[in-house]
Amino acid sequence: MPASMWQRWLSKLEPEISPRRVTLVAPSEFHLNLVKERYGELLAATNAECFGPETELILVSLAQPLETIDDSVTEVEVRPENVSTMLYKRYRFDQFVLGDSNFFAYGAAMAVANQPGIAYNPLFIFGGAGLGKTHLLHAIGNHSRETKRATTVCYVTSEKFLNDFIDAIRRRRVDDFKARYRSTDVFLLDDVQFFEGKEQILEEFFHTFNDLHQMGRQLVITSDRHPRNLATVEDRLRSRFQSGLVTDIQPPALETRMAILQLHADLGPKLVSTDVLEYIAATVSENVRELEGALIKVTAFAAMTSRPLDLEMAKEVLGELAMGRKKAIEAFDIMRATAESFGYTVIDVQGKSRRQPLVTCRQIAMFLCRELTDLSLPKIGRAFGGRDHATVIHSVNKVKQEIRSGGDVSERVESLSKALRK
């Protein structure tokens, strides 16, 4: 296949992989139809070669509703009407790769799934796109139903909740809408930040939240930011979000990215060498979905071109990603930016003084070194004036606690992290 054809048509397909299914999502119906017509047989043969003949290949477009892929989801009835909600079977706790960046969120989600309505209600999980928030929502729903700790589970995106509300108003069936969403045992809402600036839906969700919470039903909500940073959401709703447990998911460290890649590589029949996985993990650092997509692109390209899946080929296929990668963040850059934000110098941060707020400044800088670099704990300690790894662990855990409380430290860490990643 000519490289130009790969780049124009096949590289635009977004892959999703599960143990017995590969789904390729085209950006439009036109793109989907052309790929099916020209490359359908090639893709089917490649899928069989890469993942085995028992693995199903599904081609869909972004315009195609998820409801059309019936066997990839579990249908869940919600009282009092036969309203189905989608729970992806592949989004389970045992398929979630643990690391320092998501360990606390995973533990909280597992606790909620085992004791819905009792442990951490509501549970609010925030973090960037593609880090696993949606995976945890579905895992909670699947686990709650399979263990019979909940009879009814409702997973819904905030966009669908809004669209259903608009449709209910148009059809004059608001009471049906309320009955549908206020009668579930576990309510899972994805991307609540979508409600910002929409007063009427915020009012409706406020009452939905209150009714469910007062009945002891479990609520789990995700967002791309801490609830206190949802600027156009009313204080009364933000305070309710923070009345339970607020936890975050950070971009995965190198070790976690490697574990994620290895998990997905093991699903295919072809061995992917460690140096290829390390290259992908180093190239894609911020988004788990992009990480999985990069692996599938490399393995698919190797199968279609009958070339060995080696490091040279991986660099060729992911060249654009590698060129777009930003310069690696150094510990000194982090110390300097953090020190300046507090009015100190790098020498102050590396020094022995224990006065406040210098100690907090130093702890934040250590936390950011752990999150934004691939440095080991001992190396971070050495960069901070020869401190030991136990000091670094204490600092990282201290800042994590402050972030979960949503105070000034949380805002400062978020601001510094964004500035350093630019």
C-alpha distance (Angstrom), angle and dihedral (degrees) to the residues before:
residue distance angle dihedral
M1 . . .
P2 3.82 . .
A3 3.80 113.2 .
S4 3.82 89.9 -126.7
M5 3.82 91.4 59.7
W6 3.79 91.6 47.8
Q7 3.79 90.9 50.2
R8 3.80 94.9 45.4
W9 3.79 100.5 44.6
L10 3.78 117.9 7.2
S11 3.81 99.7 38.1
K12 3.83 88.3 59.5
L13 3.82 92.3 63.5
E14 3.80 112.7 102.9
P15 3.82 110.0 -143.0
E16 3.79 129.5 -146.5
I17 3.78 116.9 -173.3
S18 3.80 131.6 -161.5
P19 3.82 132.1 166.5
R20 3.83 95.0 -86.9
R21 3.78 103.9 14.1
V22 3.79 139.9 57.6
T23 3.81 116.3 -165.0
L24 3.81 120.9 -166.2
V25 3.81 115.3 -163.8
A26 3.81 117.7 -155.7
P27 3.83 120.2 -154.9
S28 3.83 93.4 -123.8
E29 3.80 143.5 7.3
F30 3.82 90.0 -107.0
H31 3.80 91.1 53.5
L32 3.81 90.8 46.6
N33 3.80 94.4 50.9
L34 3.79 93.4 47.8
V35 3.82 92.5 48.8
K36 3.81 91.1 49.0
E37 3.80 92.1 49.4
R38 3.81 98.8 44.1
Y39 3.78 104.6 27.4
G40 3.81 106.6 18.8
E41 3.79 95.4 107.2
L42 3.79 92.5 43.7
L43 3.79 91.9 50.7
A44 3.79 92.0 48.0
A45 3.81 91.7 50.6
T46 3.80 91.7 46.2
N47 3.79 91.7 48.5
A48 3.82 90.7 52.4
E49 3.80 91.3 47.6
C50 3.80 95.4 46.7
F51 3.80 101.3 38.2
G52 3.78 104.7 16.5
P53 3.82 132.8 -97.6
E54 3.82 92.1 -83.5
T55 3.82 91.7 63.4
E56 3.80 113.7 97.4
L57 3.82 120.6 -135.9
I58 3.81 117.8 -147.5
L59 3.80 124.4 -172.9
V60 3.81 117.7 -162.5
S61 3.79 138.3 155.0
L62 3.78 131.1 -129.3
A63 3.79 87.7 -110.0
Q64 3.80 92.0 58.7
P65 3.83 112.9 95.6
L66 3.78 115.5 -120.1
E67 3.79 89.6 -127.3
T68 3.82 89.0 75.4
I69 3.83 90.7 67.6
D70 3.78 93.5 70.6
D71 3.79 101.5 166.3
S72 3.80 95.4 51.7
V73 3.78 93.0 66.2
T74 3.75 141.0 51.1
E75 3.79 116.2 -120.3
V76 3.80 111.5 -133.3
E77 3.76 121.5 -168.5
V78 3.78 116.6 -138.9
R79 3.78 121.0 -158.4
P80 2.93 135.4 -84.9
E81 3.82 97.9 14.4
N82 3.78 131.0 35.2
V83 3.77 92.7 -101.1
S84 3.80 112.8 153.0
T85 3.76 124.7 -149.6
M86 3.80 126.5 -165.7
L87 3.79 123.7 -111.7
Y88 3.79 115.2 174.3
K89 3.79 110.3 -135.5
R90 3.81 93.0 -148.7
Y91 3.81 92.6 58.2
R92 3.79 97.6 85.2
F93 3.78 135.6 138.9
D94 3.81 92.5 -110.3
Q95 3.81 89.8 56.2
F96 3.81 93.6 51.5
V97 3.81 112.4 99.3
L98 3.80 111.1 -137.7
G99 3.79 125.5 -140.9
D100 3.78 140.5 147.0
S101 3.81 89.2 -84.7
N102 3.83 95.5 61.6
F103 3.82 107.4 16.6
F104 3.81 96.5 107.0
A105 3.82 94.1 45.6
Y106 3.81 90.0 49.1
G107 3.81 92.0 50.6
A108 3.79 92.0 49.0
A109 3.82 91.8 48.2
M110 3.81 91.4 50.1
A111 3.80 91.1 49.4
V112 3.80 90.8 51.4
A113 3.81 92.2 48.2
N114 3.80 90.6 52.4
Q115 3.81 95.5 44.3
P116 3.82 109.2 23.2
G117 3.78 113.2 -168.7
I118 3.80 92.5 12.8
A119 3.80 109.1 62.1
Y120 3.81 116.0 57.2
N121 3.77 104.9 -19.0
P122 2.96 112.5 -151.5
L123 3.81 103.4 23.9
F124 3.80 112.4 -162.6
I125 3.83 117.7 -167.0
F126 3.79 120.1 -172.9
G127 3.79 134.9 180.0
G128 3.78 144.4 112.7
A129 3.80 126.3 -56.8
G130 3.77 119.1 -73.3
L131 3.81 97.8 17.8
G132 3.81 100.0 114.4
K133 3.81 107.8 -87.0
T134 3.80 93.6 125.1
H135 3.80 90.6 44.7
L136 3.82 90.2 57.1
L137 3.81 92.3 48.1
H138 3.80 91.7 54.7
A139 3.81 91.4 42.5
I140 3.82 89.9 55.3
G141 3.80 90.5 49.8
N142 3.80 95.4 46.4
H143 3.82 94.1 45.6
S144 3.82 93.8 45.8
R145 3.80 92.3 53.5
E146 3.80 97.7 40.6
T147 3.81 91.9 51.6
K148 3.82 89.8 43.0
R149 3.79 91.8 -124.3
A150 3.79 87.9 130.0
T151 3.80 129.4 32.1
T152 3.78 97.0 -161.7
V153 3.79 128.7 29.8
C154 3.79 125.8 -174.9
Y155 3.80 120.2 -163.8
V156 3.80 114.1 -178.5
T157 3.77 137.0 159.1
S158 3.77 116.3 -126.6
E159 3.81 88.9 -117.8
K160 3.80 92.1 56.7
F161 3.81 91.0 45.2
L162 3.82 88.4 54.0
N163 3.81 93.8 45.8
D164 3.80 91.5 48.6
F165 3.80 89.7 51.0
I166 3.80 92.6 50.2
D167 3.80 90.1 48.0
A168 3.81 90.7 49.5
I169 3.82 90.9 53.2
R170 3.80 91.8 47.4
R171 3.79 91.9 50.1
R172 3.82 93.4 39.2
R173 3.81 91.8 -120.9
V174 3.79 101.1 122.1
D175 3.81 91.3 133.8
D176 3.80 89.6 58.1
F177 3.79 89.8 50.3
K178 3.80 91.4 51.9
A179 3.80 92.7 47.2
R180 3.80 90.9 50.1
Y181 3.79 97.5 53.1
R182 3.79 99.8 32.0
S183 3.79 98.1 55.3
T184 3.80 102.2 62.3
D185 3.81 127.1 108.2
V186 3.81 95.5 -142.3
F187 3.81 120.6 28.0
L188 3.81 115.8 -165.7
L189 3.83 116.1 -172.1
D190 3.81 120.2 -174.3
D191 3.84 124.7 -154.4
V192 3.79 101.3 1.4
Q193 3.82 89.8 179.2
F194 3.82 85.9 80.3
F195 3.82 87.1 75.9
E196 3.82 92.9 63.4
G197 3.79 112.6 124.5
K198 3.83 93.5 9.2
E199 3.80 102.9 111.4
Q200 3.80 100.0 -179.3
I201 3.80 96.0 51.6
L202 3.82 90.3 43.8
E203 3.79 88.7 55.3
E204 3.81 91.4 49.5
F205 3.79 92.7 46.7
F206 3.81 90.8 48.4
H207 3.81 90.2 59.9
T208 3.82 92.3 41.7
F209 3.80 89.1 53.0
N210 3.80 92.5 48.1
D211 3.81 94.8 48.3
L212 3.79 93.7 49.0
H213 3.80 94.3 43.8
Q214 3.80 93.8 48.2
M215 3.82 89.6 52.4
G216 3.80 90.2 52.8
R217 3.81 94.0 -111.3
Q218 3.80 118.3 151.8
L219 3.81 120.1 -107.7
V220 3.79 123.7 -167.6
I221 3.79 118.5 -178.9
T222 3.79 132.1 -177.2
S223 3.79 131.3 -160.6
D224 3.78 140.4 165.8
R225 3.82 90.6 -117.6
H226 3.80 143.4 29.8
P227 3.83 112.4 -77.5
R228 3.80 91.8 -115.4
N229 3.83 87.7 61.1
L230 3.81 93.9 56.3
A231 3.77 88.5 103.7
T232 3.81 101.3 -174.3
V233 3.82 95.7 42.6
E234 3.80 113.3 101.5
D235 3.81 118.7 -104.3
R236 3.81 91.9 -119.5
L237 3.82 91.1 60.6
R238 3.80 95.2 40.8
S239 3.80 89.9 51.6
R240 3.80 89.7 53.2
F241 3.81 90.7 51.4
Q242 3.81 88.3 54.5
S243 3.80 95.2 44.7
G244 3.80 91.7 86.1
L245 3.80 126.5 31.3
V246 3.81 123.5 -40.5
T247 3.80 116.2 -164.8
D248 3.79 135.3 164.5
I249 3.80 139.8 -143.8
Q250 3.79 117.2 -141.8
P251 3.83 128.4 -161.3
P252 3.81 108.3 -77.8
A253 3.79 121.5 -99.4
L254 3.80 120.0 -120.5
E255 3.81 93.1 -94.7
T256 3.81 91.6 53.0
R257 3.81 92.1 46.8
M258 3.79 89.3 52.7
A259 3.82 91.1 50.3
I260 3.82 91.0 50.2
L261 3.80 91.6 50.5
Q262 3.79 92.5 46.5
L263 3.81 91.0 51.4
H264 3.80 91.6 54.1
A265 3.80 94.5 39.3
D266 3.81 89.1 56.2
L267 3.82 89.6 60.6
G268 3.81 91.4 66.4
P269 3.80 126.2 73.3
K270 3.81 93.2 -129.1
L271 3.78 120.4 82.0
V272 3.81 114.5 -122.0
S273 3.79 112.0 -153.7
T274 3.79 122.0 -123.9
D275 3.81 93.1 -117.3
V276 3.81 90.6 57.1
L277 3.81 91.5 49.0
E278 3.80 90.8 47.5
Y279 3.81 90.7 51.1
I280 3.81 92.0 51.0
A281 3.81 91.5 46.0
A282 3.80 90.8 51.2
T283 3.82 92.8 45.9
V284 3.82 98.1 49.0
S285 3.80 112.2 41.9
E286 3.80 110.0 147.6
N287 3.80 107.7 50.4
V288 3.81 129.9 45.5
R289 3.81 93.1 -158.3
E290 3.79 90.9 55.1
L291 3.80 89.0 46.6
E292 3.81 92.0 55.2
G293 3.80 90.8 43.2
A294 3.81 92.0 52.9
L295 3.81 91.3 54.1
I296 3.80 92.4 49.9
K297 3.81 92.0 48.2
V298 3.78 90.9 53.4
T299 3.81 95.1 47.0
A300 3.81 92.8 44.1
F301 3.81 92.6 49.3
A302 3.80 90.7 50.4
A303 3.80 91.8 51.5
M304 3.80 94.8 46.0
T305 3.79 94.4 48.7
S306 3.82 96.1 36.9
R307 3.78 89.1 -129.1
P308 3.80 125.6 141.4
L309 3.77 113.6 -93.7
D310 3.79 97.2 -120.0
L311 3.78 137.1 141.9
E312 3.79 93.7 -93.4
M313 3.79 92.0 56.7
A314 3.84 92.1 45.4
K315 3.80 90.1 54.3
E316 3.80 90.1 49.7
V317 3.81 94.6 50.3
L318 3.81 95.2 42.4
G319 3.78 95.7 38.1
E320 3.80 94.5 117.9
L321 3.80 91.3 50.8
A322 3.78 91.4 49.7
M323 3.81 92.9 48.2
G324 3.78 90.1 49.6
R325 3.78 91.9 51.4
K326 3.76 113.3 113.5
K327 3.78 124.1 -123.8
A328 3.79 110.9 -80.5
I329 3.79 113.7 -96.2
E330 3.80 112.7 -117.9
A331 3.79 127.2 -148.3
F332 3.81 90.0 -118.7
D333 3.83 90.8 56.1
I334 3.80 89.8 52.9
M335 3.80 93.9 46.9
R336 3.79 92.2 48.3
A337 3.83 95.1 47.8
T338 3.81 92.8 45.6
A339 3.80 93.5 45.0
E340 3.82 92.2 49.9
S341 3.81 91.4 50.2
F342 3.82 88.3 58.3
G343 3.80 95.6 39.0
Y344 3.82 95.3 -107.4
T345 3.80 135.9 115.4
V346 3.80 130.5 -118.8
I347 3.83 88.1 -107.7
D348 3.82 88.9 57.8
V349 3.81 90.9 51.3
Q350 3.80 92.1 49.3
G351 3.80 92.8 45.4
K352 3.79 131.0 93.8
S353 3.81 100.7 -110.4
R354 3.81 115.4 127.2
R355 3.78 98.2 -167.0
Q356 3.78 121.5 125.4
P357 2.97 137.4 -78.9
L358 3.82 87.0 18.1
V359 3.82 90.8 69.3
T360 3.81 90.9 54.4
C361 3.80 89.9 47.3
R362 3.81 90.6 52.7
Q363 3.83 92.5 46.9
I364 3.80 92.3 50.8
A365 3.80 91.0 49.6
M366 3.82 90.6 51.1
F367 3.79 90.5 48.6
L368 3.81 91.6 51.2
C369 3.81 90.9 48.3
R370 3.78 88.6 55.1
E371 3.81 92.8 47.4
L372 3.81 101.6 39.1
T373 3.79 103.1 35.7
D374 3.78 137.0 48.3
L375 3.80 92.5 -127.3
S376 3.79 117.4 135.3
L377 3.80 120.1 -122.3
P378 3.83 93.6 -102.6
K379 3.82 91.1 50.4
I380 3.80 91.4 50.5
G381 3.81 89.3 50.2
R382 3.81 91.4 51.6
A383 3.81 91.2 50.2
F384 3.82 88.7 55.9
G385 3.76 96.5 60.0
G386 3.79 99.5 -69.9
R387 3.80 100.1 -55.3
D388 3.80 119.2 162.3
H389 3.79 126.2 -109.7
A390 3.83 92.6 -106.8
T391 3.81 89.2 63.4
V392 3.80 90.1 51.5
I393 3.82 92.0 49.6
H394 3.80 90.7 50.3
S395 3.81 91.5 49.5
V396 3.80 93.6 47.9
N397 3.82 92.6 49.0
K398 3.80 91.5 46.2
V399 3.80 92.3 53.7
K400 3.81 91.4 45.9
Q401 3.81 89.1 56.1
E402 3.80 90.8 49.8
I403 3.82 91.4 49.2
R404 3.79 91.2 53.1
S405 3.79 90.2 52.7
G406 3.81 89.1 55.9
G407 3.81 96.8 -134.5
D408 3.80 132.7 138.7
V409 3.80 91.7 -65.5
S410 3.81 90.1 59.7
E411 3.80 92.1 53.6
R412 3.79 93.0 45.8
V413 3.82 93.1 49.3
E414 3.80 91.5 48.9
S415 3.81 91.9 48.5
L416 3.81 94.1 47.3
S417 3.80 92.2 45.2
K418 3.81 92.4 53.5
A419 3.80 92.4 46.0
L420 3.81 93.3 49.4
R421 3.81 93.0 48.6
K422 3.82 93.4 54.4
